[in-house]
Amino acid sequence: MKKSFLLPHQCKRIGWFVFIPFSILGLYVSLIDEIRLKWFKFSVFAIAGGGNGYFSVVKTDMANTIIGSLVIIGGLLIAFAREKTEDEYISEIRLSSFKWAVLVNYLLLLLCFLFMYNIPFLYAMIYNMFATLLIFIVRFNYLLFINRKSSKNEK
């Protein structure tokens, strides 16, 4: 079997504990209530462009940055954590799910380019950052569930 570069299985549990609450918080912030906390504003080094040159220090609300980063970190921990029994079949399911997630994500992106404009398009691009990971996680875990269910029925 080829050497795969996967994280230990325990990372999956940590990933779920990070991914689920911050995904819900991210949806809440973006769909229901735009959080603007004065105490959550920080001065950060940024690539700004414009009249001040390319790099500058800006004061900005970091809530969306922190929430989005934790959603991505949690998703990556889930996606790249080894299963308890990682074999060639699981590797094939993993690869197939990644291919499927990329294909579906780009089909959704194409539809967004064709039918969305202005602010809705901007929101679609923000959600698109997380879509590949989310689609992979759903597809991979669904296929594992179906596989385990059929294995129990065969016994």
C-alpha positions as CSV (number, residue, x, y, z in Angstrom):
1,M,0.0,0.0,0.0
2,K,1.3,3.5,-0.9
3,K,2.2,5.8,2.0
4,S,-0.6,8.3,2.4
5,F,-0.1,11.6,4.1
6,L,-3.1,11.6,6.5
7,L,-3.4,13.0,10.0
8,P,-4.1,10.7,13.0
9,H,-7.6,9.5,13.4
10,Q,-8.1,11.6,16.6
11,C,-7.9,14.7,14.5
12,K,-11.3,13.9,13.0
13,R,-13.0,14.3,16.4
14,I,-11.2,17.6,17.0
15,G,-12.2,18.7,13.5
16,W,-15.9,18.0,14.1
17,F,-15.7,19.9,17.4
18,V,-14.3,22.9,15.6
19,F,-16.2,22.6,12.3
20,I,-19.8,22.3,13.5
21,P,-20.1,25.2,15.9
22,F,-18.1,27.6,13.8
23,S,-20.0,26.6,10.6
24,I,-23.3,27.4,12.5
25,L,-21.8,30.7,13.8
26,G,-20.6,31.6,10.4
27,L,-24.0,31.0,8.8
28,Y,-25.6,33.0,11.6
29,V,-23.2,35.9,11.1
30,S,-23.6,35.9,7.3
31,L,-27.3,35.3,7.0
32,I,-29.0,36.6,10.1
33,D,-26.9,39.1,11.9
34,E,-23.8,40.8,10.8
35,I,-21.6,40.9,13.9
36,R,-19.9,44.1,14.5
37,L,-18.0,44.1,17.8
38,K,-15.9,47.1,18.6
39,W,-13.6,45.0,20.9
40,F,-13.0,42.5,18.0
41,K,-11.3,45.1,15.8
42,F,-7.5,44.7,15.5
43,S,-4.8,46.4,13.5
44,V,-3.4,43.8,11.1
45,F,-0.8,43.7,8.3
46,A,-2.7,43.5,5.0
47,I,-2.2,43.6,1.3
48,A,-4.3,46.6,0.6
49,G,-3.2,48.2,-2.7
50,G,-4.5,51.6,-3.7
51,G,-2.8,54.9,-2.9
52,N,-0.9,53.6,0.2
53,G,1.2,51.0,-1.7
54,Y,0.6,47.3,-1.7
55,F,1.2,46.6,2.0
56,S,-0.2,48.5,5.0
57,V,-1.6,48.1,8.5
58,V,-5.4,48.4,8.6
59,K,-7.8,48.3,11.5
60,T,-10.6,45.8,10.8
61,D,-13.2,43.5,12.4
62,M,-11.6,40.1,12.7
63,A,-14.8,38.1,13.5
64,N,-15.4,36.8,10.0
65,T,-11.6,36.1,9.5
66,I,-11.4,34.0,12.7
67,I,-14.7,32.2,12.1
68,G,-13.8,31.4,8.4
69,S,-10.3,30.2,9.4
70,L,-11.7,27.9,12.1
71,V,-14.3,26.4,9.6
72,I,-11.5,25.7,7.1
73,I,-9.2,24.2,9.8
74,G,-12.0,22.0,11.2
75,G,-12.9,20.9,7.6
76,L,-9.3,20.1,6.8
77,L,-8.9,18.1,10.0
78,I,-12.0,16.1,9.1
79,A,-11.1,15.6,5.5
80,F,-7.5,14.6,6.0
81,A,-7.8,12.4,9.2
82,R,-7.2,8.7,8.8
83,E,-10.1,6.4,9.3
84,K,-9.8,3.7,12.0
85,T,-9.3,1.1,9.3
86,E,-7.6,2.9,6.4
87,D,-7.2,0.5,3.5
88,E,-7.1,0.7,-0.3
89,Y,-10.9,0.7,-0.5
90,I,-11.2,3.7,1.8
91,S,-8.4,5.4,-0.2
92,E,-10.4,4.8,-3.3
93,I,-13.6,6.2,-1.7
94,R,-11.5,9.3,-0.5
95,L,-10.2,9.9,-4.0
96,S,-13.5,9.5,-5.6
97,S,-15.2,11.8,-3.1
98,F,-12.5,14.5,-3.8
99,K,-13.0,14.2,-7.5
100,W,-16.8,14.4,-7.1
101,A,-16.6,17.4,-4.7
102,V,-14.4,19.4,-7.1
103,L,-16.7,18.6,-10.1
104,V,-19.9,19.5,-8.3
105,N,-18.2,22.6,-6.8
106,Y,-17.2,23.9,-10.2
107,L,-20.6,23.1,-11.7
108,L,-22.1,25.2,-9.0
109,L,-19.5,27.9,-9.6
110,L,-20.4,27.9,-13.3
111,L,-24.1,28.4,-12.5
112,C,-23.2,31.3,-10.2
113,F,-21.1,33.0,-13.0
114,L,-24.0,32.6,-15.4
115,F,-27.0,33.5,-13.2
116,M,-25.8,35.7,-10.3
117,Y,-24.6,39.3,-10.3
118,N,-23.5,42.0,-7.9
119,I,-23.9,41.3,-4.1
120,P,-25.5,37.8,-4.5
121,F,-22.5,36.8,-6.6
122,L,-20.2,38.1,-3.9
123,Y,-22.0,36.0,-1.3
124,A,-21.9,32.9,-3.6
125,M,-18.1,33.3,-3.9
126,I,-17.7,33.5,-0.1
127,Y,-19.7,30.3,0.3
128,N,-17.7,28.7,-2.6
129,M,-14.6,28.9,-0.5
130,F,-16.0,26.3,1.8
131,A,-18.1,24.3,-0.7
132,T,-15.4,21.8,-1.9
133,L,-14.5,20.8,1.7
134,L,-18.2,20.5,2.7
135,I,-19.2,18.5,-0.4
136,F,-16.2,16.2,0.2
137,I,-17.0,15.6,3.8
138,V,-20.7,14.9,3.1
139,R,-20.0,12.6,0.2
140,F,-17.1,10.7,1.8
141,N,-19.0,10.1,5.1
142,Y,-22.2,9.1,3.2
143,L,-20.2,6.5,1.1
144,L,-18.6,5.2,4.3
145,F,-22.0,4.9,6.0
146,I,-23.4,3.0,3.0
147,N,-20.3,0.8,2.9
148,R,-20.6,0.0,6.7
149,K,-24.3,-0.6,6.4
150,S,-23.9,-3.1,3.5
151,S,-21.0,-4.8,5.4
152,K,-23.3,-5.4,8.4
153,N,-26.1,-6.8,6.1
154,E,-23.6,-9.3,4.6
155,K,-22.7,-10.8,8.0
